[in-house]
Amino acid sequence: MSNRRSLISLMESFALTKADVARIARASDATVDAWLKPETSKSHRACPDVALAVIENAAGDPVCATASEAADVLGVTAARVRAMAVDAQVGLGGALWATRDQHPLSRLEAGEPVTLEFGSIAFLLTRGWAFLPLQGRDGRRCKLAVRAQILPAADGGMRVETQAHDWADDADTALWVSDAIAVAERMEEVRMLGRRRVEALDAGDDAEVRRLDKAIDIVGRAIRP
């Protein structure tokens, strides 16, 4: 199946609009139009394998820099997003405690991006930022970027202090956070592609494993701690 046909199939299966695909793949509307045009068209462009993998695995979780942006994605109020963020910060504490033997904060302090899985959810951490998974009642999801600071803990170790902010009117801060968001998105892609690779290995699909290895390598090289 061609990448164009695969993209159309995914859009039909998940009831995605072209705007949804653009948001998930972080592409322009014009780029998505080019992906969807017939292969015989001079303006057709092949949809990248990585973009297809992200859409298929619903790493379709957009990363939001503000509570207002997250509210638009989830279809709730900004106040509700802030309340959800507080709950998510508690979950992040649990994820850090559950993975304490892996020394995630030491790795983070050394500049290494860290992914923490806690049950069915995943938290992304980069230096200075935490990305909190949020989900609305209708199943829509996103990750909210919040400031994160590593501080000394009472037991002599380290702890993360996070604080959610709404920067909807702060253009400078929105620009500042963009690099951190880009890293988090690439980390999420690698995590989801890695899960698909395990499934392909279990199924004995060597061709799919090779394809995913290539995709993981491409995305991994785009990560800059």
Disulfide bonds with the S-S distance in Angstrom:
none
